[in-house]
């Protein structure tokens, strides 16, 4: 069954107040009862001490003279002095009842001892007989038993049945009496009831006040919580602009401030997430377009075996390559290029380069002229701080000659099957996009090949593959790997073996740059 926080707070406040009032009432009534007990006992003893001579005088002057009307009137006046005394009886020293109100005739030995005792005595409802000796300058009572030994005084939890007070006339021994005062505790009960009624009235008022306080406190707590709940519901429905106007300095106010900050942060985060997703989609599309520009199938050339791959460091890379058959003579134009940086900007320039090469290649007889013209276009169409290193090669199928032009790219590694060595071919030149005309600065070379020769073209992502902050793969390891694997059966096997060694060297260290690898092997 659902119970609101407000009702729980009100109920808890009510129960706490009720418990406090109940405990207070119990303690007050208990204390009041003890006080009244002691008061009735003290007054009864004092009353007996002060009135015993008057009672005896009334008895002798009126009762024995049969002036009963005067006797009763005098007794009524005596009773009026203490409402806790319900009856008075008079006994002589021998225990004979001379005047009785409530005591029955026939005294027990214990009662006769009290009648004949020198000291006054009281009897408790527990049956304890306590004799009272008044002595000393303070005139306080001392509590004794029948044999005169000191015993515990009457406590405030004990109630007495009666008080026996002796009257002795030293000049006339025949005037020896004992007056018995019967004690009632009806007044105690009435006073306790009065106290209880007052406490109940206070408790009712306290409960009403507690309910009011509980309602006010609960309303002060639950109203902000309700506002927070409604705000959370609106956030759940997509309204991230909601704010809770709570100015309390309590924990609820702190919660409201945290909620508002959370809503603002969530709104900003959602906008950022939407923007991030938008950028991610655009990057995904750019990566897809870039991938489409790469050759889907490598061409089949009579005396060549080819393998190639591109692994971008981010969604969009700055490397590119292509293999383009020359239809008129069966030659093969291929190239590898690396745009400065990586990401979307580098990817766009890479895409431009990829698109330009096929459109320009048929208009120029050699690779140097092709690179020179490609540089002119890139210089006009790209930003001044964007440069492209490239190596464009032309395989002359009939002659088995490799012609290539370097534009600031890493040197081709040539594995010579005859000697079993790896050499670096011509390198240098100037990257495209730096100057309007770089013809004079380009490096072009022709290499006569033999069956089994292998050419490895790569971007700097391979020699600069990092194992740690201070160690990278380097050219020497790359040349060693080429020499080790160049004798494998196919270009693809050589390609895969080199990349496997690079990846093993890197371990878990993140890839910092695009890695592109082309392997071209002459088969016959």
N, C-alpha and C positions, 0 to 999 in steps of 0.2 A: 504494500500500500504506500503510495507516494505521500511524503510529508515534506512541506516546504521548509526551507531554512528559517524563514520567519517564524513559523509555528514552533519549530524546534528551539529557537532562541527564546521565544516567549515561554515555552514550557520549561526550559532549563532555568530561566530566571525565576519563574514561579516556584519551581521545586527547591531552588537554592534558598529563596526567601522563606519558603514554608519550612524548610529544614532548620534554618537559622532561628526562626520564630519558635518552632517546636522545641528545639534544644534550649533556647532561652526560657521559654515557658516552663519547661521541666525543671531547669536549674532554679528559676525564680520561685516556683511553687515548693520545690524541695527545701530551699533556703527559708522561705516564708513559714513552712510547716515547722521547721526546727526552731525558728525564732518564736513562733506562737507556743510550741510545746514548752520551751524554756520560760516563756512569759507566764503561761498558765500555772506552771509549777511554782515559779517565784512568787507570783501574786497569791496563790493558794496558801503557801507557807507564811507569807507576810500577813495575809488576812487572818490566819489562825492565831498568829502571834498577837495581833492587835485587838482581836475581838473576843478572845477566850474569856477574859475577865467579865466583859459585858454580857456574854452568854450566861455565865454562871450567876451573875447578879440578877439577870432577868429571870433565871430559873428560880432562885431563892426568893426573890421579892414578888414574883407574880405567879409562877406556875405552882409553887408549893402553897401559895395562899389562895389557890383556885381562881386567880384573876386571869382567866385564860384569854379574855379579849385583849387585855393589856399585854399579855405574854406574846400572843400571835402578832399583834401590831409591832411590837419591838423586834420580833424575829424577822418579820417581813422587811423592816427597815434595815436589819443587818444583812439579809440576803441581797437587798438592792445594792449594797456596796460592792458585791462581786458576783457577777452573773454566772461564773464558772462553778460556784458552790450550789449544789442542788439539795443538800440536806445536812442537818446538824443533829448529832446524838450526844447524850451526856451519860457517863458511867462513873460509878464510884470506884474507889481503889480496889474493891473486891471483884470488880467486873460486873456489878449489877447495873442493868440499864435503868437509869432514872428518867431519861426522856429519849425517845427514838423517833426518827423519821423514816430512814430507809434501811438501816442495819437490822438484821434479824437477831432475835434473842439467841443466846447460847454461843458464847465465845470459844474459839479454839485456843489452844495453849499459846500459840504464836500471837493471837490477838490480845489475850490476857496479859502476855508479857509487855505488849505495847501500852496497854491501859495502865499498867503498874510502873512503867518506866519513868525515869526522871526526865529524860530528854524527849522532845517531840520526835515523831517518826512519820515516814511516808511509805506507802506500799505501791509498787509499780504494777502495771498490767502483766508484767512478766513474772510476778510473784516475789520480787526482790523487796526485802524490808531494809530500809536505810534510816538510821537514827541520826539526828541532827544535834550537834553540840556547838553552841555559840560560846566562844571564848576569845580572849585576847582583846587588844585595843581596837582592832578593826571590826570586831563584832561579827565576823564572818562565820558561817557554819562549817563545821568539820563533819565528815561523813564516816559513821561508825557502824559496826554490826552490834548484835545484842551483847557481845562480850567486851565491847569497847575498843575493838581493833579497827584501824583505819581501812576503809574500803573505797571503791571507785565512787565518785560523785554521780548524781543524777545527770545523765547526758541529755543533749537536746533531741535525741531520738526516742527517749523513753517517755511514757505517759504514766501518770500516777492515778490510783483509784481513790485514795483518801489520805487525809492528814490527821494524825492523832496528836493533840496538844494537851499536855498535863497542866492542871491547875493545883498548886499546893500552897495552903495557908500555913506558914510556919508557926503562927501564934495559936492556931486551932487545928490540930491534926485531923479532926473529924471532917474538916473541909478539904478533902482530897478528891478531886474530880479529874476526869479526862474528857475532853471534847473531841468528838470525831467529826471531821468535815468531809462530806462526800463531794468528789470533784467530777465534773462533766467536761467533755471536749466538744460539745455541740457548737460552741462559739468558734472552736478551731475549724470545724468543718465548714461553718458558714463563712468564715473569713477566707478559707481556701477557695470556696466556691466564688466568693466575690472577686478574689484575685484572679481566678480562672476566667471569670466572665470578662474582666477588664483585659486580660491577656488575649482572649478570643476576639474582643472588639479591636484590639490593636493588631491582631493577626489578620483579621478581615481587611482592615485598612491597609496593612502592609502588603497583603496579597493583591489588593486593587492597585496599589502604587507599583508593586512589582510587575503586574500585567501591563500597566501604562509604560513603565520604564522599559520593559521587555519589548513592547510594541515599538517604542521610539528607537531603541537601539537596533532592533531587528530591521526596522524600516530603513534606518541609516546604513545598515550593512547590506541588506538585500537589494535595495534600489540600485546602487551602483553595480552589484553583481548581475541584476536583471538587465541593466543597460549593457554590461559587458557581454552577457549571453546573446542579447539581440544583435550587438555589434559582430560577435563571432558568427552568428547565423548569416548576417549580410555578407561577411567576408567569404563564408562558405558558398554563398550564391554567386560570388564573383565581384561584389562591390568592394573594391580595395580602398576607396576614398573615405570610408567611414572612419570617424574619430569619436571618441567618448569624452564628452565635456564634464569630467569629474575633477573637482579642485580640492578634494580632501587630502590632508597631509598624512593620513593613516596608511596602513599597508594596502588598503583597497585603492587609495589614491596612487600609490606606487605601482600597483598592478595595472591601473588604468593608464598611467604614463607608459609603462612597459608595453601594454596592449597597443597604444597609439603608435609607439615607436615601431613595434612589430608590424603593424598595418602599413606604416610608411615604408619601412624596409622591404616588406613583402611586395608593396606596389612597385618600388624601384627595382627590386629583384625580378619581378614578373616582367617589367618592361625590358630589363637587361636580358632576361632569358629569351623573351620574344625576339629581341634584336640579335641575340647570339644564335638562336635557331635560324633566323633569317640569313645571317652571315654564313652559318654552317651549311645551309641549303645552297647558298650561292657558291661557296667553296666546293661543295660536292659537285655542283653543276660544272664549275670551272675545271675541276679535276677530271670529270667525265669527258669534257670537251678536249682537254689536253691529251687524255688517253686515246681519244678517237683520232688525234692527229698523228699518233705513232703508227708505224706499219703494223697492220693486223696480221700480215703473213709475210715472211721474209722471201725475197725473190730467189728463184733457182738459177744459178749461174754455173755453166759447164765445169769450170775448173776451180770453183770456190765453195767453201763450206762456211756458213755464217751463223752467228749467235749474238743476241743482243738483249739488254734489259735496262729498265730505268726504275729506280726506287727512290721516290721523293721523300725528303725529310719531313715535309708538311703535306697538307692536302694537295696543294698546288706547288709543283717544283719549277726550277729555273733551267733544268737541263732539257735537251731535246736531241733526237737523232733521226736519221731516216736512211733508207736504201731505195734508190730510184734507178730502175733499168733504163738505159739509153736505147731506144727502139731501133734507131737507124744503124747501129753498129754492134749491138750486143754487149756494149760496155756497161759498167755499173758505177753510178755516182752514189757515194755515201758520205755522211758527215756526222760529226758530234759537236755540240755547242753547249756552252754554259753561260747563262746570264748572271750578272752580279746579283748576289742575294738569292732569296727564294721567297715564295709566297705568291700572292695574286699578281703583283706588278711584274715580277720576273716571269711568271707563267704567261702573261699577256705578250710580253716581248718574245718569249720562246715560241708562242703560237704564231706570232707574226713571222718570225724567222722560218718556221716550218712551212708556212704558206708561201713565202717568197721564193725559196730555193727551187721548187718544181717549176714555178712560172718563169724564172730567169735562166735556168740551166740550158735551155735549147737555143739561147741567143749568144752563147759564148763558147769558144773553142777550148779553153783551158780553165783550170780551177782558180788561177790567180785573177783572171778577169771577172769570174763569177763572184769571188769574195769582194773584189773592189766595188763592183756594182751593188752588191748586197749591203756593203758598208754605207754607200751613199743613201740608200733608201732608209736604213735604220737610223742614220744620223738625222735625217729629216723628220722621221716619224716617232722618235722616242726622245725621252728627257735627256738632258746633258749628262746626268749622273748615272745613266744606264749604259753598261757596256756588255759586249758579248764576245767571249773568246770562242774560237771555233777552229776545227780542222776539217777541211773539205777535201775528199779524196776521189780520184777517178781510177777505176780498175779497167785497164785495157786488156780485154779478154784474149784477143788474138796474140798479143805480144807477151803477156804475163808480166806487164809493167804496172807498178802502182805510182800514180802521179798524185801529189797532194800539196795543199797550201796551208801554212800555219798562220793563224791570226791570233797570236798571243796564247795559244792553248798548250796544254801539257804535251810533251813529245810522244809520238807513237813508239811503242816498244815492238821491236822486230826480232822475232826468234828465227835465226838462220839455221835451217835444218842441216846444212852441210857441216858447219862448225859446232853446232849445238850451243851457240852463245846467244845472248840477248843484248841488243844494242839500242840506244836511243837515237831515233831518226831526228832530222832537222827540227829545231823548235825556235821559238822567238816570234817575230812579227809583232803586229800591234792589234789589240782588240778592236772589234768593230764598234762604231758609235762614238769613238773618241775624237776623230778628226773627219772632215768631209771627204778627204782623199788619203787613203793609206797605201796606195799601190806601191810606192817606192819602199815601203817598210815591210811588205809581206815577204814571207819565206816560202819558196816553192822547191820541191825536190821530186826526182823520179828514181824509183828503186826497181832494179831488175830482180825478179824473184825466182826461186826454185821450188819444186814440189816439196811439200812439208813445211814451208815457211809459214809462220804465224804472225799476224799483226794484231796488236792489242791497243784499242783506243779507249780512253776512260776520261772521266771528269775528276776534278781534285777531291771529290768526296771519298775516293779510295785511298790515295796516299795520306789524306788528312783524316782518316777514320781514327778516332781517339779511343784509347784504352783507359786513359785517366786524364787528369788535367794537364799533365806534362808529357805524355807519350802518345805518338800516333804511329800508324802503320808504316808510312814512309815509302820512298821510291825503292830503296834497296830491297825491302821485303817484297814489294810488288814485282820487281825484276826477278827475284829468286823464285817467286811463285810461278811466274810465266815460264821460266826455264824448267821448273819442276814438272809442270803439267802440259807443256806444249806438245809433248809426244803422245798425248792421249788421242784416242781414235777420232773424235769429232770435235768441232768447234764448240758445240753445246757442252760437252764434257769438260773441255778446258775452261769455258766460261763458268760453269757451276763450281768447279774445283777452286778457282781463284776466289769467287765470292764466298764460298764456304770458309776459306781460310781467313778472309777479311772479317766475316761475322764472328768467327771463333776468337779472333784477336780482340774485337770490341767487347765481347762478353755482354754484360748488362749495361754498359755505358751507352747513353742515348746517341742516336745518329744525329750528327750536327749539320750535315749537308747532303744534298742529293747525290746519289751514287748511280752512275751510268757506266755500263761496260759493253764494249763491242769487241767481238773476236772474229777475225777473218783469216781463214786457213786455205792456202793453195793446196789443192788435192792432186793435180797432175799438170 
